[in-house]
Amino acid sequence: MLAVSLAINAVLFVGYVLLGEWFVRTLFGADYVFDPAVAILMAVGMIIFGAHSVVTAALVGSDRPRDETVSRVLAVIATTGIGLWLIPGQGALGAAIAVLAGAVVALATYGVMFAAQHPAQPAPQEEGQPVP
């Protein structure tokens, strides 16, 4: 399911990069067109949040809602802190970076939790081989 979600988002992302400015200008007018870098950063952030949502559904369905709560709280802290730091000087670009950072923190939290709960096991040794 995660692969399907990412594939759909990748196709939509390419379409948005190619046609987004034209679409916004046509539908809403030139006043609503903004820096393409902001749009791309926001789109990538939303793709990451989409992947986060798929993983969240699996975790909550596996009776692990605590993991989701920790992930969301850390994402909010990261987004808020980075936003407060960057938005005054960078405006919309700072906000986009903050959203992207929050998404990365949210998804990375799951990776850190998984690694902590499943430590790497040493490779099995053949008989007669010294254990390092």
C-alpha positions in Angstrom: 0.0 0.0 0.0 2.9 2.4 0.8 4.4 1.8 -2.7 1.0 2.5 -4.3 0.6 5.7 -2.4 4.2 6.9 -3.2 3.7 6.0 -6.9 0.4 8.0 -7.1 2.0 10.9 -5.3 5.1 10.9 -7.6 2.8 11.1 -10.7 0.8 13.9 -9.2 4.0 15.7 -8.1 5.4 15.6 -11.7 2.1 16.9 -13.0 2.1 19.7 -10.5 5.7 20.7 -11.2 4.9 20.8 -14.9 1.4 22.4 -14.8 0.9 23.8 -11.4 1.7 27.4 -12.1 -0.5 27.4 -15.2 -3.3 25.7 -13.3 -3.2 28.2 -10.4 -3.0 31.2 -12.7 -5.9 29.9 -14.9 -8.1 29.0 -12.0 -7.4 31.7 -9.4 -5.4 34.5 -11.2 -1.9 35.7 -11.2 -2.1 37.1 -7.6 -2.2 33.5 -6.3 0.9 32.2 -8.1 3.9 31.9 -5.8 7.5 30.9 -5.9 7.9 27.4 -7.5 10.5 26.5 -4.8 7.8 27.0 -2.1 5.3 24.8 -4.1 7.9 22.0 -4.6 9.0 22.0 -0.9 5.3 21.9 0.2 4.5 19.1 -2.3 7.4 17.0 -1.1 6.4 17.6 2.5 2.9 16.4 1.7 4.2 13.3 0.0 6.2 12.5 3.1 3.2 13.1 5.3 1.2 10.8 3.0 3.7 8.0 3.5 3.6 8.8 7.2 -0.2 8.4 7.2 0.1 4.9 5.6 2.6 3.8 8.1 0.5 5.3 10.9 -2.6 3.3 9.8 -0.5 0.1 10.0 0.8 1.0 13.4 -2.5 2.0 14.9 -4.1 -1.1 13.4 -1.3 -3.1 15.1 -2.4 -1.6 18.5 0.5 0.9 18.6 -1.2 4.3 18.8 1.5 5.6 21.2 4.0 5.5 18.3 1.7 7.7 16.2 1.2 10.2 19.1 5.0 10.5 19.7 5.6 11.0 15.9 2.9 13.7 15.7 4.1 15.6 18.7 7.7 15.6 17.5 6.6 16.8 14.1 4.6 19.6 15.6 7.6 20.7 17.8 9.9 20.6 14.8 7.5 22.4 12.5 6.7 25.1 15.1 10.3 25.6 16.1 11.7 25.8 12.6 8.8 28.0 11.5 9.3 30.5 14.3 13.0 30.6 13.3 12.7 30.8 9.5 9.3 32.5 8.7 10.3 36.0 9.9 13.2 36.2 7.6 12.2 33.8 4.8 8.4 34.2 4.6 6.7 31.5 2.6 9.9 29.7 1.8 10.6 29.4 5.6 7.1 28.1 6.1 7.6 25.5 3.4 10.9 24.4 4.9 9.3 24.1 8.3 6.5 21.9 6.9 9.0 19.7 5.1 11.2 19.4 8.2 8.1 18.4 10.3 7.2 15.8 7.7 10.7 14.3 7.8 10.8 14.3 11.6 7.4 12.5 11.7 8.4 9.8 9.3 11.9 9.5 10.7 10.5 9.0 14.2 9.0 5.7 13.0 12.4 4.6 11.7 14.1 5.4 15.0 11.4 3.7 17.0 11.7 0.6 14.8 15.5 0.5 15.1 15.3 0.9 18.8 12.7 -2.0 19.1 14.6 -4.3 16.7 18.3 -3.9 17.4 20.6 -5.4 14.7 21.6 -9.0 15.4 25.1 -10.1 14.7 25.5 -12.4 11.8 25.6 -16.1 12.7 29.0 -17.6 13.0 30.0 -20.9 11.4 31.1 -23.6 13.8 34.7 -23.4 14.7 35.0 -19.7 13.9 36.1 -17.4 16.7 33.4 -14.9 17.9 34.7 -11.3 17.4 
